Amino acid sequence: MSLRRRITRAPQLLLAASLLGVLLAPPAAVAAPRHSPGGGVPLRVATYNIHAGAGPEGVFDLDRQVTELRSLHADVIGLQEVDRHWGARSAWRDLAGELARRLRMHVSFAPIYSLDPAEPGGPRAEFGVAVLSRHRIVSAENHEITRLSTQDPNPVPAPAPGFGEVVVRVRGLPVHVYVTHLDYRPDPAVRVAQVADTRRIMAEDRGPKILLGDFNAEPAAAELAPLWKELTDADPGAPTFPARAPVKRIDFVAVSKGGLGGGGPHGGGGGPQGAITVRRAWVPESTASDHRPVVADLLVRTRGR
């Protein structure tokens, strides 16, 4: 089975999210600068594992996370551990859709698991990752990467969905944004395969690229080393987990140096095309989840800009 196989979702979700964003579009001004003397496009991005809406104590409190997310003033946010009608722990709510509505952002949800509803005619129980964006989402895909299922009592590594990709148009510039949640187990074998899959998928796209996610490994981990051949780690200089007294940085914003693929037929080219400069990155103090978010101010450049 090809690891590049693209998993489609009902088009109504993306369309509804796009229409919602048009109807509820926030004011154009955000905390990130709108113009840069260097000629690039400024973009503030964030990644946040929302722990299915719960804080470190395990109590569901989406209001607290809405407040935290709003305070980031981010243009694009990658979310992990997102429930949609998954279970009682998140009150059977659609967290992706609700966060988009309350933050007045477009949304794309990429399920890792999509299970039959508990009752006939009900919504599917889904868990996965999502992208929230103030900019219009022009396309969305849910890619397969290697996973070791938590829903199978005897799992074996196999391709499964949940590596989300969107293309957002930022002042006319298409930017690829990917959101991921890598395997949490101490044995890095599955993460090794996931990193290889991630690089292969990203290499097929051109232009500026941003990878957001919970990698469940620290920056110097051997399994992450291949990522840094083509991506720059927007190092915020602070740990992200656990939220109350963080000791590890396992949440990442990573950006293209000059495009993946080395200029091959599916690569991102070389030189300045797709290059992204990290202007600054930081970890806000927060206990709205069991992780802290990572925020980065970026400057996106393409050839001719």
Buried (B, 14 or more C-beta within 10 A) or exposed (E): EEBBEEBEBEEEBBEBBBEBBEEBEEEEEBEBEEEBEEEBBBBBBBBBBBBBBBBBEEEBBBEBBBEBBEBBBBBBBBBBBBBBBBEEBBEBBBBBBBBBBBBBBBBBBBBBBBBEEEEEEEEBBBBBBBBBBBBBBEEBBBBBBBBBBEEEEEEEBEBBBBBBBBBBBBEEBBBBBBBBBBBBEEEBEBBBBBBBBBBBBBBBBBBBBBBBBBBBBBBEBEBBEBBEEBBBBBBBEBBBBBBEEBEEBBBBBBBBBBBBBEEEEEBBBBEBBBBBBBBEBBBBEBBBBBBBBBBBBBBBBBEEE
